[in-house]
Amino acid sequence: MGSPDPAVIGPALAAAAGDDRWTDVTATLIAGGKSNLTFRLTSPAGSAVLRRPPTGTLLPKAHDMGREVRVQQALAPTPVPVARIPLADDGGLLGVPCYVMELVDGQIIRDTLPDGFADAGSDRAAIAHALVDTLADLHTVDHTAVGLDGFGRAGGYIERQVARWSDQWARSSDHPVPDLDELARRLRADVPPDGGVAVVHGDYRLDNCVLDATDPGTVRAVLDWELATIGDPLADIGALLFFWREMGESFPVLIPGVSNLPGFPTRADLAQRYAERSGLDLSRIAYYEAFAAFRFAVITQGVARRAADGAMAGQQFGDVADDLAMMAAYGLERIPAQSRQGR
């Protein structure tokens, strides 16, 4: 199941935190994690969160705990809210790399809004604005100044990403999806020049943020830095727009959300706010949305395959064929055949 051994992690965390109360610890799987496994650690000293890779065979360069630790520690003194990390291990404790971070109090919004939270349209707009503003803040961080020089190669980022996820698709696909193959072809055929250089989260969306419990317009922590690197910031905003469902639209099974409820702004509203806040040119943002759809389709297939192989601590996600088709259609709509995307 991949659950951490309390007799191992407890003493290690007690030593790292300087608090023997952590020795008596229990670990409970947190539902919702679709890639790395996330556990809540509970002890007389309080609660924390442990992250580790899934069990089973892993795709190359996936589930890199060290990268998650490095980027969060680097961002700690910046305006970007991240959780404090008292313990990181390269495999000696559990046999796989893992780390423990503080449990940040607040709301993580998945497929429902808590009773009494963000009932007003103004609060729902505030959530969207805080999400966009935090992303723009991330993209203004001087990565060299915070010690992330060499964290990734900036030039040719999106071209490498398209090639990487095409390779991942070839590795994880277990049945033909011609529309996804066509989407990959269109993405390769008209790669835009880099839209900038920044710290890129790689999976930025509402359920990867902790909102303040009483102020919906405040992000208290950004989570899940597994895909972070130095690259094109437009990839992040493109992904956020893809994850943002509007009224009348449904969410794929692996993308929980509430943005299709009344009162939440549209994708166009988010894009405009980000452009104003960041100063970046979003004239080719449709390409980045299409790439986000392709990438998440590949991730979805990989998660479903790992779950079927029993590598997701018992979590099951059912047949994802319809979701793959929906994401392929979303991407193809944004980069029609022969399109030059405004060139």
SVG drawing of the C-alpha trace seen along z (x, -y; Angstrom):
<svg xmlns="http://www.w3.org/2000/svg" viewBox="-25 -45 48 50">
<polyline fill="none" stroke="black" stroke-width="0.4" points="0.0,0.0 3.0,-2.3 2.0,-3.5 5.0,-4.8 6.1,-2.8 5.3,-4.8 8.2,-3.1 10.6,-4.5 9.1,-7.9 8.2,-8.9 11.6,-8.9 13.1,-10.6 10.5,-13.4 11.0,-13.7 14.7,-14.2 14.2,-16.7 11.6,-18.7 13.3,-18.5 10.1,-17.2 9.8,-13.6 6.0,-13.7 6.4,-13.0 7.7,-9.5 4.1,-8.3 2.7,-9.0 0.1,-7.4 -0.2,-7.8 -3.5,-8.0 -3.7,-8.2 -5.2,-11.5 -7.7,-10.9 -7.4,-13.1 -3.7,-12.5 -3.6,-11.1 0.2,-11.0 2.4,-10.9 1.0,-9.4 0.2,-11.8 -0.3,-10.8 -1.5,-12.8 0.8,-12.2 -0.9,-12.6 0.8,-12.7 0.5,-14.4 2.7,-17.1 0.2,-17.9 -0.3,-17.0 1.9,-17.1 1.9,-15.7 4.2,-13.1 4.7,-12.9 6.3,-9.9 6.2,-8.4 3.6,-5.7 4.5,-2.1 5.4,-0.1 7.3,-1.0 7.7,-4.7 8.1,-6.7 11.5,-8.3 11.9,-11.7 8.5,-11.4 7.7,-11.7 11.0,-13.5 10.7,-14.3 14.0,-16.2 12.7,-18.7 9.6,-19.3 11.7,-19.9 14.2,-22.2 11.7,-24.5 9.5,-24.9 12.6,-25.7 13.8,-28.2 10.4,-30.0 10.0,-30.2 11.3,-33.8 9.3,-35.0 5.7,-36.3 4.7,-32.8 3.0,-30.9 4.6,-27.4 4.6,-24.9 7.6,-24.6 9.5,-21.3 11.1,-19.9 12.3,-16.6 13.4,-15.4 15.0,-12.0 16.5,-10.5 15.4,-6.9 17.1,-5.8 13.9,-5.9 11.2,-4.3 13.3,-2.9 12.0,-5.7 12.6,-9.4 10.1,-11.3 9.6,-14.5 7.4,-15.8 5.9,-19.3 3.8,-21.2 0.0,-20.9 -1.2,-24.3 -4.6,-25.1 -7.3,-26.2 -9.6,-24.9 -8.6,-22.7 -11.4,-23.0 -12.0,-20.0 -15.5,-19.1 -17.6,-21.0 -17.5,-24.2 -17.7,-23.7 -21.0,-24.8 -21.0,-28.6 -17.7,-29.1 -17.6,-31.5 -21.4,-31.5 -21.4,-35.0 -20.4,-35.8 -17.9,-38.3 -16.1,-35.6 -16.0,-33.3 -14.4,-36.1 -12.0,-36.7 -10.9,-33.0 -10.2,-33.3 -8.3,-36.5 -6.2,-35.2 -5.4,-32.1 -4.3,-34.2 -2.4,-36.8 -0.4,-34.1 0.6,-32.6 1.7,-35.9 3.7,-36.4 5.4,-33.1 6.3,-34.1 8.0,-37.3 10.4,-35.5 14.0,-35.8 14.9,-32.2 18.6,-32.8 18.3,-35.0 16.5,-32.3 19.0,-29.6 17.2,-27.9 19.8,-28.5 20.1,-25.3 16.7,-24.0 15.7,-23.7 16.6,-24.8 14.6,-27.8 15.2,-27.9 13.0,-25.6 10.9,-24.7 7.6,-24.1 9.2,-22.2 10.9,-19.8 7.6,-19.5 5.7,-18.4 8.4,-15.9 8.5,-14.6 4.8,-14.1 4.6,-12.5 7.1,-10.0 5.2,-9.5 2.0,-8.9 3.8,-6.2 4.9,-4.5 1.6,-4.6 -1.0,-4.2 -2.8,-0.9 -5.3,-1.6 -5.3,-3.8 -6.7,-7.4 -6.3,-8.9 -7.4,-12.4 -4.6,-12.5 -2.1,-11.5 -3.4,-14.2 -3.2,-16.8 0.4,-15.8 1.1,-16.2 -0.4,-19.7 1.4,-20.7 4.8,-19.7 4.0,-21.4 3.7,-24.9 5.6,-25.4 5.5,-29.1 8.7,-30.9 9.1,-31.0 6.8,-33.5 9.2,-34.2 11.4,-32.6 10.1,-31.9 9.7,-29.3 6.9,-27.1 4.7,-25.1 3.7,-22.7 0.3,-21.7 -1.2,-24.9 -4.9,-24.7 -7.4,-25.4 -7.2,-22.0 -3.4,-22.4 -3.8,-25.5 -4.8,-25.9 -7.2,-28.8 -7.6,-30.7 -10.5,-29.2 -12.3,-32.6 -10.9,-34.7 -11.5,-33.0 -9.4,-35.6 -6.2,-34.5 -4.0,-31.6 -2.2,-30.2 0.0,-27.6 0.6,-26.3 1.0,-22.5 2.2,-19.7 5.4,-21.0 6.3,-17.7 6.4,-19.2 8.1,-22.4 11.0,-23.7 12.4,-26.8 10.5,-27.4 7.8,-29.3 5.3,-30.9 2.6,-30.7 2.5,-27.0 1.2,-27.5 -1.6,-30.0 -2.5,-27.8 -2.9,-24.9 -4.9,-26.9 -7.3,-27.9 -7.7,-24.3 -8.4,-23.2 -11.0,-26.0 -14.4,-24.7 -17.1,-27.2 -20.9,-27.0 -22.4,-24.2 -19.0,-22.4 -18.1,-19.2 -14.9,-18.2 -12.9,-15.1 -12.7,-12.5 -9.2,-13.5 -9.8,-17.3 -12.1,-18.1 -13.4,-21.7 -16.2,-24.1 -15.4,-26.9 -18.5,-25.9 -20.8,-27.1 -22.5,-30.5 -20.4,-33.5 -17.0,-32.2 -15.3,-34.3 -14.8,-32.9 -11.5,-31.7 -11.3,-35.0 -11.6,-37.0 -8.7,-35.0 -6.6,-35.4 -7.1,-39.1 -6.3,-39.5 -3.1,-37.5 -2.0,-39.5 -2.5,-42.7 -0.8,-41.5 2.2,-39.8 2.6,-42.0 3.0,-39.0 1.7,-38.6 -1.1,-36.0 -1.9,-36.2 -1.0,-32.5 -2.5,-31.3 -4.8,-28.8 -1.7,-26.8 -0.8,-26.5 -4.3,-25.5 -4.2,-22.8 -0.8,-21.6 -2.3,-21.4 -5.1,-19.3 -2.7,-16.9 -0.4,-16.7 -3.2,-16.0 -4.6,-13.3 -1.2,-11.6 -1.2,-12.0 -4.7,-10.6 -3.8,-7.6 -0.7,-7.0 -2.7,-7.4 -5.4,-5.0 -2.7,-2.4 -0.9,-2.7 -4.2,-2.3 -5.1,0.8 -1.7,2.2 -2.4,1.6 0.2,-1.2 -2.1,-3.9 -2.7,-2.6 -6.1,-1.1 -7.5,-4.1 -9.4,-3.4 -10.5,-5.9 -12.5,-3.7 -12.6,-3.9 -11.0,-7.2 -11.6,-6.7 -14.3,-9.3 -12.1,-11.8 -9.2,-11.2 -11.6,-11.9 -12.9,-15.0 -9.4,-16.4 -8.3,-15.6 -11.4,-17.5 -10.6,-20.5 -7.1,-20.7 -8.0,-20.2 -10.6,-23.0 -7.9,-25.4 -5.4,-24.6 -7.4,-23.7 -5.6,-22.0 -3.4,-24.4 -3.8,-27.1 -0.9,-29.5 -2.3,-30.8 -2.1,-34.4 1.3,-34.3"/>
</svg>
